[in-house]
Amino acid sequence: MKTETHPVNFPVLFVDGEHEWPGVSTIKTNEVRTIDGIDHYVVHVDISAFTHPFYTGQKRIVDTAGRVEKFMRRYAGQQKKD
């Protein structure tokens, strides 16, 4: 069996705004925090299950039907010239 085929995992601390949770990843960053005597690389994420609208229940409905109707009204009078 081949040796050293798997990447090295490091303890990380994922940060999403006000939420933080520890995990394991191959990501190494310059920012490090010590938790219970263990150095964790800090990974800032833009969106996670704590803030994603699907998981938080704050869904927004996009009015695509209104956009299509607006497009059709705008270009209804124009015809293709041969």
C-alpha positions as CSV (number, residue, x, y, z in Angstrom):
1,M,0.0,0.0,0.0
2,K,1.3,3.5,-0.8
3,T,2.3,5.7,2.0
4,E,1.6,9.4,2.3
5,T,-1.3,9.4,-0.1
6,H,-3.7,11.3,2.2
7,P,-3.4,15.0,2.9
8,V,-2.5,16.2,6.4
9,N,-5.4,17.4,8.4
10,F,-5.1,20.3,10.9
11,P,-7.4,21.5,13.6
12,V,-9.3,24.6,12.4
13,L,-11.8,27.0,13.8
14,F,-14.4,28.1,11.3
15,V,-15.8,31.6,11.9
16,D,-19.0,32.9,10.3
17,G,-19.8,36.3,11.7
18,E,-20.8,35.6,15.3
19,H,-20.7,31.8,15.1
20,E,-17.5,29.7,15.6
21,W,-17.1,26.0,15.5
22,P,-14.0,23.7,15.6
23,G,-13.3,21.2,12.9
24,V,-10.6,19.5,10.9
25,S,-9.4,20.6,7.5
26,T,-6.4,20.7,5.2
27,I,-6.5,24.5,5.2
28,K,-3.7,26.4,6.9
29,T,-4.0,30.2,7.5
30,N,-1.9,32.8,9.1
31,E,-4.4,33.4,12.0
32,V,-4.2,31.0,14.9
33,R,-6.2,30.7,18.1
34,T,-5.5,28.4,21.0
35,I,-8.5,26.3,22.3
36,D,-7.9,24.0,25.2
37,G,-4.1,24.1,24.6
38,I,-4.4,23.2,20.9
39,D,-3.6,25.7,18.2
40,H,-6.4,26.0,15.6
41,Y,-6.1,27.7,12.2
42,V,-8.8,30.3,11.9
43,V,-10.9,30.0,8.6
44,H,-13.3,32.8,7.9
45,V,-16.3,31.7,5.9
46,D,-18.9,34.0,4.2
47,I,-21.9,31.8,4.6
48,S,-22.7,28.6,6.5
49,A,-25.6,26.7,7.8
50,F,-25.9,29.3,10.6
51,T,-26.5,32.1,8.1
52,H,-27.8,30.6,4.9
53,P,-31.4,31.5,4.1
54,F,-32.4,27.9,3.4
55,Y,-31.4,26.7,6.8
56,T,-32.5,29.8,8.7
57,G,-35.9,29.9,7.2
58,Q,-35.5,33.5,5.9
59,K,-36.2,32.6,2.2
60,R,-36.7,35.4,-0.3
61,I,-38.9,34.9,-3.3
62,V,-37.7,36.3,-6.6
63,D,-40.3,37.6,-8.9
64,T,-39.1,36.1,-12.2
65,A,-42.6,36.1,-13.7
66,G,-42.7,39.8,-13.4
67,R,-39.3,40.1,-15.1
68,V,-40.4,38.0,-18.0
69,E,-43.6,40.0,-18.5
70,K,-41.6,43.2,-18.4
71,F,-39.2,41.9,-21.0
72,M,-42.1,40.7,-23.3
73,R,-43.8,44.1,-23.0
74,R,-40.6,45.9,-23.8
75,Y,-39.8,43.9,-26.9
76,A,-43.4,42.9,-28.1
77,G,-43.5,45.7,-30.7
78,Q,-40.2,44.8,-32.3
79,Q,-40.0,42.3,-35.1
80,K,-37.0,40.6,-36.6
81,K,-35.9,42.2,-39.8
82,D,-34.8,39.8,-42.6
